[in-house]
Amino acid sequence: MAGVNDPAPDVDVLVVDDDPVVRFGLTMMLRGAPGLRVVAEAGDGAEAIELVDRHSPDVVLMDIRMPGTDGLTATERLRGRREAPQVVVLTTFDADEHVLRALRAGAAGFLLKDTPPDELVLAVRHAAEGRPVLSPEVTRRLIDRVAGSDQDTTRDAARRRLGLLADRERTIALELGAGRSNAEIAARQHLSVATVKTHVSAVLTKLDLNNRVQVALLVHDAGLDAPE
């Protein structure tokens, strides 16, 4: 039986990029971090899916723009699975509609390819723990830059989805949309952190979403804000 002081299990990572130099650099950075293990590398999305089947990584670092099956398509296919790995998107430009589509598909977040090694390692650890790799505030700024024209056509649908929630759950969803942590929500709503976590889980289940970033996207689409 594992003891309370036993080290956490390794986080298995799959690195996906069509540039072998980029793959090598990412792999070397990750292999230098304790508790992280690169189990395989892939040069395109199709190979990535095959290697996920073979190695069952915890986290996939996924380049967006690749020939053949691109990273966006691969992300959508992987995140649609019942036992899906966490996906962190790699990109050169943060204001990119492809990044936004990946986040909507359930990616934990995105990283620029020139992200410093310590931030890369931290992002992988956060993704493995089911935590978002970027804050909802960053997500909202991304939406504002690349998807503002979509707001009118998606607002009604987003509000209908949020209408599935009970009043307290809807309040929690709006707080998530404002980028607040569980502790901040608990203080604002006079709840315990454990109760907030329960409500967050209920929100994700009822809306059939994978993570808090997707909730933030939905709240933004609905054009709603949490009360001050």
C-alpha positions as CSV (number, residue, x, y, z in Angstrom):
1,M,0.0,0.0,0.0
2,A,1.3,3.4,-0.9
3,G,2.3,5.6,2.0
4,V,1.3,9.3,2.4
5,N,4.9,10.3,1.8
6,D,5.4,8.3,-1.4
7,P,6.4,10.4,-4.4
8,A,3.7,11.3,-6.9
9,P,3.7,9.0,-10.0
10,D,5.4,10.3,-13.1
11,V,3.4,12.4,-15.5
12,D,3.6,10.7,-18.9
13,V,3.9,13.2,-21.8
14,L,3.5,12.9,-25.6
15,V,5.2,15.7,-27.6
16,V,3.7,16.5,-31.0
17,D,5.3,18.8,-33.5
18,D,6.1,18.5,-37.2
19,D,9.5,20.2,-36.6
20,P,12.0,17.7,-35.2
21,V,14.1,20.5,-33.8
22,V,11.2,21.8,-31.8
23,R,10.3,18.2,-30.6
24,F,13.9,17.7,-29.5
25,G,14.0,20.9,-27.6
26,L,10.7,20.3,-25.8
27,T,11.7,16.7,-25.0
28,M,15.0,17.8,-23.5
29,M,13.3,20.5,-21.3
30,L,10.7,18.0,-20.0
31,R,13.2,15.2,-19.4
32,G,15.2,17.5,-17.2
33,A,12.3,17.9,-14.8
34,P,11.7,15.4,-12.0
35,G,8.4,13.5,-12.2
36,L,7.9,14.1,-15.9
37,R,8.5,11.4,-18.5
38,V,8.3,11.8,-22.3
39,V,6.9,8.5,-23.5
40,A,6.9,9.3,-27.2
41,E,7.1,11.9,-29.9
42,A,4.9,12.4,-33.0
43,G,5.3,14.4,-36.1
44,D,1.6,14.9,-37.0
45,G,-1.9,14.5,-35.5
46,A,-2.6,11.1,-37.0
47,E,0.6,9.7,-35.4
48,A,-0.3,11.4,-32.2
49,I,-3.6,9.6,-32.0
50,E,-1.8,6.2,-32.7
51,L,0.7,6.9,-29.9
52,V,-2.0,7.9,-27.5
53,D,-3.6,4.5,-28.1
54,R,-0.2,2.9,-27.5
55,H,1.2,4.8,-24.5
56,S,-1.9,6.4,-22.8
57,P,0.0,9.6,-21.9
58,D,-1.4,11.9,-19.2
59,V,-0.7,15.1,-21.2
60,V,-0.2,15.8,-24.9
61,L,1.8,18.8,-26.0
62,M,0.1,19.5,-29.3
63,D,1.3,21.7,-32.1
64,I,-1.6,23.3,-33.9
65,R,-0.3,23.8,-37.4
66,M,1.0,20.5,-39.0
67,P,0.6,19.0,-42.4
68,G,-1.8,16.1,-42.8
69,T,-3.9,15.7,-39.7
70,D,-3.3,19.0,-37.9
71,G,-3.2,19.5,-34.1
72,L,-6.7,21.0,-34.0
73,T,-8.3,17.9,-35.5
74,A,-6.3,15.6,-33.3
75,T,-7.3,17.6,-30.2
76,E,-10.9,17.4,-31.1
77,R,-10.7,13.7,-31.6
78,L,-8.8,13.0,-28.4
79,R,-10.9,15.2,-26.2
80,G,-14.0,13.5,-27.5
81,R,-12.9,10.2,-25.9
82,R,-14.2,9.0,-22.5
83,E,-10.6,8.4,-21.2
84,A,-9.1,11.5,-22.8
85,P,-5.6,12.8,-22.1
86,Q,-5.1,16.4,-21.2
87,V,-4.1,18.5,-24.2
88,V,-1.9,21.6,-24.1
89,V,-1.8,23.4,-27.4
90,L,1.5,24.8,-28.7
91,T,1.3,27.9,-30.9
92,T,3.4,30.7,-32.3
93,F,0.6,33.3,-32.2
94,D,-1.7,33.5,-29.2
95,A,-4.4,35.5,-31.1
96,D,-5.4,32.6,-33.3
97,E,-8.9,31.2,-34.1
98,H,-7.4,27.7,-34.1
99,V,-6.4,28.1,-30.5
100,L,-9.9,29.2,-29.6
101,R,-11.3,26.1,-31.3
102,A,-8.9,23.9,-29.4
103,L,-10.0,25.5,-26.1
104,R,-13.7,24.9,-27.1
105,A,-12.8,21.3,-27.8
106,G,-11.5,20.9,-24.2
107,A,-7.8,21.7,-24.4
108,A,-6.5,22.6,-21.0
109,G,-4.9,25.7,-22.4
110,F,-2.2,26.9,-24.7
111,L,1.5,27.8,-24.6
112,L,3.6,29.9,-26.9
113,K,6.5,27.9,-28.4
114,D,9.0,30.3,-26.8
115,T,7.6,29.7,-23.3
116,P,10.5,29.4,-20.7
117,P,11.3,25.9,-19.5
118,D,10.1,26.4,-16.0
119,E,6.7,27.7,-17.2
120,L,6.4,24.8,-19.6
121,V,7.1,22.2,-16.9
122,L,4.6,23.9,-14.5
123,A,1.9,24.0,-17.3
124,V,2.3,20.3,-17.9
125,R,2.0,19.6,-14.2
126,H,-1.1,21.7,-14.0
127,A,-2.7,20.0,-17.0
128,A,-2.0,16.6,-15.5
129,E,-3.8,17.7,-12.3
130,G,-6.8,18.8,-14.3
131,R,-6.1,22.5,-13.7
132,P,-6.4,25.0,-16.5
133,V,-3.1,26.1,-18.1
134,L,-4.3,29.6,-18.6
135,S,-6.5,31.9,-16.6
136,P,-10.1,32.6,-17.8
137,E,-9.0,36.3,-18.0
138,V,-6.5,35.4,-20.7
139,T,-9.1,33.3,-22.4
140,R,-11.5,36.2,-22.5
141,R,-8.9,38.5,-24.0
142,L,-8.2,35.8,-26.7
143,I,-12.0,35.6,-27.5
144,D,-12.2,39.4,-27.7
145,R,-9.4,39.5,-30.3
146,V,-10.4,36.6,-32.6
147,A,-14.1,35.9,-32.0
148,G,-15.9,39.1,-31.3
149,S,-17.9,38.9,-34.5
150,D,-19.4,35.5,-33.5
151,Q,-21.1,36.9,-30.4
152,D,-24.5,37.7,-31.9
153,T,-24.9,34.3,-33.4
154,T,-23.9,32.4,-30.3
155,R,-25.4,34.4,-27.5
156,D,-28.9,32.9,-27.5
157,A,-27.5,29.3,-27.7
158,A,-25.1,30.0,-24.8
159,R,-27.8,31.4,-22.7
160,R,-30.0,28.4,-23.3
161,R,-27.3,26.1,-22.2
162,L,-26.7,28.1,-19.0
163,G,-30.4,27.9,-18.4
164,L,-29.9,24.2,-17.7
165,L,-28.3,25.2,-14.4
166,A,-29.9,25.8,-11.0
167,D,-29.7,29.4,-9.7
168,R,-26.7,28.7,-7.5
169,E,-24.9,26.8,-10.2
170,R,-25.5,29.6,-12.7
171,T,-24.0,32.1,-10.2
172,I,-20.9,29.8,-9.9
173,A,-20.6,29.6,-13.7
174,L,-20.7,33.4,-13.9
175,E,-18.0,33.6,-11.3
176,L,-15.9,31.2,-13.3
177,G,-16.4,33.3,-16.3
178,A,-14.9,36.2,-14.4
179,G,-11.7,34.2,-13.8
180,R,-12.2,33.7,-10.1
181,S,-10.6,30.9,-8.1
182,N,-12.6,28.5,-5.9
183,A,-11.4,30.4,-2.8
184,E,-12.4,33.8,-4.3
185,I,-15.8,32.4,-5.2
186,A,-16.3,31.0,-1.7
187,A,-15.5,34.3,-0.1
188,R,-17.8,36.3,-2.5
189,Q,-20.7,33.8,-2.2
190,H,-20.3,33.0,1.5
191,L,-19.7,29.3,0.8
192,S,-17.1,26.8,1.8
193,V,-14.5,25.9,-0.8
194,A,-15.7,22.3,-0.7
195,T,-19.2,23.5,-1.5
196,V,-17.9,25.6,-4.4
197,K,-16.0,22.6,-5.7
198,T,-19.2,20.6,-5.6
199,H,-21.1,23.3,-7.6
200,V,-18.3,23.5,-10.1
201,S,-18.4,19.7,-10.7
202,A,-22.2,20.0,-11.1
203,V,-21.8,22.8,-13.6
204,L,-19.3,20.9,-15.7
205,T,-21.6,17.8,-15.6
206,K,-24.8,19.6,-16.6
207,L,-23.1,21.5,-19.4
208,D,-21.2,18.5,-20.6
209,L,-17.9,20.4,-20.4
210,N,-14.4,19.3,-19.5
211,N,-12.9,22.2,-17.6
212,R,-13.3,25.7,-16.3
213,V,-11.9,27.4,-19.4
214,Q,-14.9,26.0,-21.4
215,V,-17.3,27.4,-18.8
216,A,-15.6,30.8,-19.2
217,L,-16.0,30.6,-23.0
218,L,-19.7,29.8,-22.6
219,V,-20.3,32.7,-20.2
220,H,-18.5,35.0,-22.6
221,D,-20.6,33.7,-25.5
222,A,-23.7,34.4,-23.5
223,G,-22.6,38.0,-22.9
224,L,-23.0,37.7,-19.1
225,D,-20.9,38.9,-16.2
226,A,-20.8,38.0,-12.5
227,P,-22.3,40.6,-10.2
228,E,-19.8,42.9,-8.5
